[in-house]
Amino acid sequence: MDEQKIIEAFHLMWDHFPEPVMLIKRNCQIYAVNQKAASLGMSDQIKCSSMGDPQGHKGCLCNRAIDEKRTTCIIYESQAGKAYGYWMPVAGAEDYIIHFSVGAFTVPES
């Protein structure tokens, strides 16, 4: 699948998601970020592994998701409480991964 089409599809699906979302590859290069990620200073000009504390990347499941061709998840404690981190292969372009967390940056409204 054409890289530009993958990036366009990413923005159509993820730009209004309330948590930061990145489109990455095995080499950790970010290819696209949604609006929330951009508002937090994330961009497609860096590798995701260069963000934050290097120890925080020890639990990265990107390569596992690519190798096993399935979504992988971890549960961890964030500043907002319990959060869930996902690495999800892109159907038809499994070298790409959608990486996001739920609960890390926003608290659901009641």
C-alpha positions as CSV (number, residue, x, y, z in Angstrom):
1,M,0.0,0.0,0.0
2,D,1.2,3.5,-0.8
3,E,2.7,5.3,2.2
4,Q,0.9,8.6,1.5
5,K,-2.5,6.7,1.4
6,I,-1.6,5.1,4.7
7,I,-0.8,8.5,6.3
8,E,-4.1,10.0,4.9
9,A,-6.1,7.1,6.2
10,F,-4.4,7.5,9.6
11,H,-5.5,11.1,9.8
12,L,-9.1,10.3,8.7
13,M,-9.4,7.7,11.5
14,W,-7.4,9.1,14.3
15,D,-7.2,13.0,14.2
16,H,-10.1,13.5,16.6
17,F,-9.1,10.7,19.0
18,P,-8.8,12.3,22.5
19,E,-5.4,10.6,23.3
20,P,-2.1,10.9,21.3
21,V,-1.8,8.4,18.5
22,M,1.3,7.7,16.3
23,L,1.8,5.8,13.1
24,I,5.2,4.2,13.4
25,K,7.4,1.4,11.8
26,R,9.7,-1.1,13.3
27,N,12.6,1.3,13.2
28,C,10.7,3.5,15.6
29,Q,10.4,6.4,13.1
30,I,7.1,8.3,13.5
31,Y,5.3,8.7,10.1
32,A,2.3,10.6,11.4
33,V,0.7,11.9,14.6
34,N,-2.9,12.8,15.4
35,Q,-4.0,16.3,16.5
36,K,-3.7,15.5,20.2
37,A,-0.1,14.2,19.8
38,A,0.8,17.3,17.8
39,S,-0.6,19.5,20.5
40,L,1.8,17.8,22.9
41,G,4.8,18.4,20.7
42,M,5.1,15.0,19.0
43,S,5.9,15.0,15.3
44,D,6.9,12.9,12.4
45,Q,10.4,14.3,12.6
46,I,11.5,12.1,15.4
47,K,11.7,8.5,16.5
48,C,9.2,7.5,19.2
49,S,12.0,5.9,21.2
50,S,13.6,9.4,21.6
51,M,10.7,10.7,23.6
52,G,10.7,10.7,27.4
53,D,12.7,8.5,29.7
54,P,14.6,5.7,27.8
55,Q,13.5,3.3,30.6
56,G,9.9,3.9,29.6
57,H,10.6,2.2,26.3
58,K,11.7,-1.1,27.8
59,G,8.2,-2.4,27.6
60,C,7.7,-1.5,23.9
61,L,5.8,-4.1,22.1
62,C,6.1,-2.6,18.6
63,N,8.2,-5.4,17.2
64,R,6.1,-8.1,18.8
65,A,3.0,-6.7,17.2
66,I,4.7,-6.6,13.8
67,D,6.2,-10.1,14.1
68,E,3.0,-11.7,15.4
69,K,0.7,-9.6,13.2
70,R,-1.7,-8.8,16.0
71,T,-2.5,-6.1,18.5
72,T,-0.5,-6.1,21.7
73,C,-1.3,-4.3,24.9
74,I,0.2,-3.4,28.3
75,I,-1.4,-2.0,31.4
76,Y,0.5,0.6,33.3
77,E,0.1,3.5,35.8
78,S,0.1,7.0,34.3
79,Q,-0.3,10.4,35.9
80,A,-4.1,10.1,35.2
81,G,-4.3,6.6,36.8
82,K,-4.4,3.1,35.1
83,A,-3.7,3.3,31.4
84,Y,-3.6,0.8,28.5
85,G,-0.9,1.0,25.8
86,Y,-1.6,-0.5,22.4
87,W,0.5,-1.4,19.3
88,M,-1.8,-2.3,16.4
89,P,-0.7,-3.5,13.0
90,V,-2.3,-1.7,10.0
91,A,-4.4,-4.1,8.0
92,G,-2.8,-4.5,4.5
93,A,0.4,-2.7,5.6
94,E,1.6,-4.7,8.6
95,D,5.0,-2.9,8.7
96,Y,3.1,0.0,10.1
97,I,1.9,0.2,13.7
98,I,-0.7,2.4,15.3
99,H,0.5,3.2,18.8
100,F,-1.7,4.8,21.4
101,S,-2.7,4.7,25.0
102,V,-6.1,5.0,26.6
103,G,-6.2,6.7,30.0
104,A,-2.8,8.1,30.0
105,F,-3.6,11.8,29.2
106,T,-7.4,12.2,29.6
107,V,-9.9,11.2,32.2
108,P,-13.2,10.2,30.8
109,E,-16.0,12.7,31.4
110,S,-19.0,11.5,33.3
